[in-house]
Amino acid sequence: MSLQKDTAVKLFETLASGVRLDIYRLLVRQGHEGMVAGQIAANLDLPANNVSFHLKGMNHAGLVTVEQEGRFQRYRANLALMQQLLAYLTDECCAGQPQQCPALAVPACPAPGCCN
């Protein structure tokens, strides 16, 4: 499925915050395991209510998924959407022939099955 321009704009607007970008990159590093909000706050040395505010916006944009685990909510980066966003940025490479631009190829996910 190809990403539409308005969706790409929404994703970039959501990531335009330094805090949100830090959270997203942290969640990408965690892969499928993800993290609960308290772990994210502790890892980034941020107040929990600040992290929760940003996670809500990121979830609304589709950048993260959330799953209830007892009293906690586990957040995971939506890696499939990240791959779509990267593909959107590079699909016009070299006059629409991205195979001519191997340095800009969208990298595969590092762990098998993490982008499904």
LOKOLZA-488112 format. One record per residue (C-alpha): residue number from 1; chain; y, x, z. Coordinates in steps of 0.02 Angstrom, whole numbers, plus 50000, padded with zeros to 5 digits. Each point is the difference from the previous one (the first is absolute). Last residue first. Layout:
REM LOKOLZA-488112
    k  c     yy     xx     zz
  NUM  A      Y      X      Z
...
REM end
This chain:
REM LOKOLZA-488112
    k  c     yy     xx     zz
  116  A  49641  50240  50506
  115  A  50110  50153  50017
  114  A  49900  50086  50136
  113  A  49834  49982  49909
  112  A  49965  50185  49988
  111  A  50128  50103  50096
  110  A  50137  50100  49915
  109  A  50068  49856  49898
  108  A  50017  50047  49818
  107  A  50159  50083  49943
  106  A  50114  49911  49878
  105  A  50024  50119  49854
  104  A  50169  50084  49995
  103  A  49936  50177  49970
  102  A  49883  49930  49868
  101  A  50146  49942  49891
  100  A  49924  49978  49827
   99  A  49874  49876  50073
   98  A  50153  49898  50050
   97  A  50026  49940  49820
   96  A  50136  49868  50019
   95  A  50136  50108  49924
   94  A  49952  50152  50104
   93  A  49995  49906  50165
   92  A  50026  49812  49984
   91  A  49857  49963  50121
   90  A  50066  50124  50129
   89  A  50104  49897  50120
   88  A  49892  49845  49985
   87  A  49844  50106  50029
   86  A  50075  50066  50162
   85  A  50039  49822  50054
   84  A  49824  49943  49956
   83  A  49925  50144  50101
   82  A  50108  49951  50149
   81  A  49941  49821  49980
   80  A  49819  50059  50010
   79  A  50043  50105  50152
   78  A  50063  49853  50101
   77  A  50036  50106  50154
   76  A  49903  49939  50151
   75  A  50060  49916  50158
   74  A  49889  49952  50146
   73  A  50066  49862  50112
   72  A  49958  50005  50184
   71  A  49948  49874  50133
   70  A  49826  49981  49926
   69  A  50003  50085  49832
   68  A  50110  49898  49882
   67  A  50013  50071  49825
   66  A  50159  50052  49912
   65  A  50029  50055  49821
   64  A  50138  50116  49947
   63  A  50111  50017  49848
   62  A  49990  49813  49963
   61  A  50188  49970  50013
   60  A  49975  49885  50151
   59  A  49887  50132  50079
   58  A  50136  50131  49979
   57  A  50129  49886  50078
   56  A  49886  49962  50148
   55  A  49958  50184  50018
   54  A  50185  50042  50012
   53  A  50032  49878  50143
   52  A  49840  50053  50089
   51  A  50053  50183  49990
   50  A  50169  49962  50079
   49  A  49918  49896  50137
   48  A  49882  50144  50039
   47  A  50142  50126  50023
   46  A  49974  50154  49890
   45  A  49919  50169  50034
   44  A  49914  50000  49829
   43  A  49823  50017  50070
   42  A  50040  49891  50150
   41  A  50072  49860  49893
   40  A  49855  50008  49877
   39  A  49873  49999  50140
   38  A  50085  49850  50080
   37  A  50001  49907  49833
   36  A  49812  50019  49975
   35  A  49941  50124  49871
   34  A  49912  50005  49832
   33  A  49816  50047  49982
   32  A  50004  49970  49812
   31  A  50112  50149  49968
   30  A  50084  50080  50152
   29  A  50109  50112  49891
   28  A  50064  49846  49907
   27  A  50044  49922  50168
   26  A  50107  50150  50047
   25  A  50083  49997  49829
   24  A  50041  49816  50023
   23  A  50071  50025  50174
   22  A  50109  50146  49944
   21  A  50062  49900  49850
   20  A  50037  49852  50111
   19  A  50101  50110  50120
   18  A  50097  50082  49857
   17  A  50044  49830  49930
   16  A  49997  49980  49810
   15  A  49814  49955  50009
   14  A  50037  49813  49999
   13  A  50125  50016  49859
   12  A  49872  50100  49901
   11  A  49869  49865  50024
   10  A  50120  49860  49952
    9  A  50053  50095  49843
    8  A  49818  50025  49949
    7  A  49967  49814  50024
    6  A  50151  49955  49893
    5  A  49942  50122  49864
    4  A  49826  49924  49987
    3  A  49844  50097  50049
    2  A  49856  49998  49878
    1  A  49831  49933  50051
REM end
